Amino acid sequence: MENLSPEIQALMTTIVYLDCRMEAIVQLLGEKGIILDPKEVQVEAHKIHAIQGEVKRYQISRRIKDPNFDIL
């Protein structure tokens, strides 16, 4: 990753973090006996993306341009 720009590194960090967060939520729900159908999760993700995608893109673009970017 050393050859990537700071913006691309920040974007990759954000993507990995969000993927891990989603996986953690699904695992925690499973531990509590709530099993989610992966297909249903995908459908719901598409719905949310259609409604909030542009806003989230803007927020992420602002975030990765911040020189003090930190995922936490």
Number of C-alpha atoms within 10 A of each C-alpha: 8 6 7 9 10 15 16 13 15 21 18 14 15 18 12 12 14 13 11 12 12 13 12 12 11 18 15 13 13 12 10 9 9 11 12 12 9 10 9 10 13 11 11 12 11 13 12 11 14 10 10 11 13 11 11 12 12 10 11 15 14 11 18 21 13 12 9 8 13 11 12 5
